[in-house]
Amino acid sequence: MLTATAKAEIIKKFEHQSGDVGSSEVQIALLTARIRDLQDHFTANKKDVHSRMGLLRMVARRRKLLKYLKSTNPTAHRQVIEQLDIRG
């Protein structure tokens, strides 16, 4: 579970201006944190199908946001991928 302080730190790191929570970079960073939390959950609960469906939805949403960011701002796309260590 993502705590409020961890969420605030992620937002502060990726925001463009104060109070920015809707930019693609912030949304991608928050989704990545939630996805990583759920990955830990699945090591202990292998048969949790409902949460797995939620995970797949989050991954698809993050992929769409990354695709949008790549088409609008390729330099920001590269920076987000490097900072979050998403792709190898």
C-alpha positions in Angstrom: 0.0 0.0 0.0 1.4 3.4 -1.0 1.5 5.7 2.0 0.6 9.4 1.8 4.2 10.5 2.5 5.6 8.2 -0.2 3.0 9.5 -2.6 3.8 13.1 -1.8 7.5 12.4 -2.4 6.8 10.9 -5.8 4.6 13.8 -6.7 7.2 16.3 -5.6 9.9 14.6 -7.6 8.0 14.5 -10.9 5.8 17.6 -10.7 6.3 20.5 -13.1 4.9 23.1 -10.7 3.6 23.1 -7.2 0.4 21.1 -6.9 0.8 19.3 -10.2 -0.7 15.8 -9.9 -2.3 15.4 -13.3 0.8 15.5 -15.6 1.7 12.4 -17.4 5.0 12.1 -15.6 3.4 12.1 -12.2 0.7 9.7 -13.2 3.3 7.3 -14.6 5.4 7.5 -11.5 2.4 6.8 -9.2 1.2 3.9 -11.3 4.8 2.4 -11.3 4.9 2.6 -7.4 1.5 0.9 -7.2 2.5 -1.8 -9.7 5.7 -2.6 -7.7 3.7 -2.8 -4.5 1.3 -5.3 -6.2 4.2 -7.4 -7.5 5.3 -8.0 -3.9 1.7 -9.0 -3.1 1.7 -11.6 -5.7 4.8 -13.4 -4.4 2.8 -14.3 -1.3 -0.7 -14.6 -2.9 -0.3 -16.5 -6.2 -4.0 -17.2 -6.6 -5.4 -13.7 -6.2 -7.0 -13.3 -9.6 -9.0 -10.2 -9.0 -5.9 -8.2 -7.9 -4.1 -9.5 -10.9 -6.8 -8.1 -13.2 -6.3 -4.7 -11.5 -2.6 -5.0 -12.0 -3.1 -5.7 -15.7 -5.3 -2.6 -16.0 -2.7 -0.4 -14.3 0.0 -1.7 -16.6 -2.1 -1.0 -19.7 -2.9 2.5 -18.4 0.8 3.2 -17.7 1.7 1.9 -21.2 -0.9 4.3 -22.8 0.4 7.2 -20.8 4.0 6.4 -21.8 2.9 6.2 -25.4 1.2 9.6 -25.1 4.2 11.1 -23.4 6.5 9.8 -26.1 4.4 11.4 -28.9 4.2 14.8 -27.1 7.6 15.1 -25.4 10.2 12.5 -26.2 12.9 13.9 -23.9 10.6 13.8 -20.9 9.7 10.2 -22.0 13.3 9.2 -21.9 13.9 10.9 -18.5 10.9 9.2 -16.9 12.0 5.8 -18.1 15.5 6.3 -16.8 14.4 7.7 -13.4 11.8 4.9 -12.8 14.0 2.1 -14.3 11.0 0.8 -16.2 12.6 -0.8 -19.3 15.9 -2.6 -19.5 
